[in-house]
Amino acid sequence: MDIGKRIISLRENKGWNQRELANRVGLNPSVMNRIELEDRPVKDNELITLANVLDCSTDYLLGISEHKESGHRKPGIPDNEQEEIEFQAFVNDPSLQKWYKELPKSEEEDLQKLRTIWEMIKNDVNK
C-alpha cells in the first residue's frame, strides 16, 4: 500500500476529512491533497508530524512495516509495564508464530536471552 493510501485509511479511521488532517499537521489543505494523491512527496518533518497525529509509526506510513504501532510510551504506564506490553506485542506478532511456537519448550535461560536480545533491538531502534 502506498503512503497516500495509508494516510487516507488512517485519516478515515479517525473520522477526519482531509482539511481536518491538514489543519492538525499544519499543512495547507491543497498540499495535503497532493500528498494523499502522491503528487507531492512528504518531507521528513511532515512524515514525523503525520505519524504522531495519526498515531502510527513512520515505518508504517512508508510501507516499511505493516505494524501501525507508533512505539510511543503511553502516559501513566510505568516503564517496566510498558516494556512487558511491547515484548508481548513482539512475541504475539503473527509473522513470528512458527518460530514462537517452539518457545514454550525452551528453557528459562533461553527465554531470558531472548528478552535481552529484544531489549537490545528495541534500544537500537529508539536511538
Summary of the structure (lengths in Angstrom):
residues: 127
radius of gyration: 17.9
end to end distance: 27.1
largest distance: 57.2
contacts: 292
relative contact order: 0.09
helix: 66%
strand: 0%
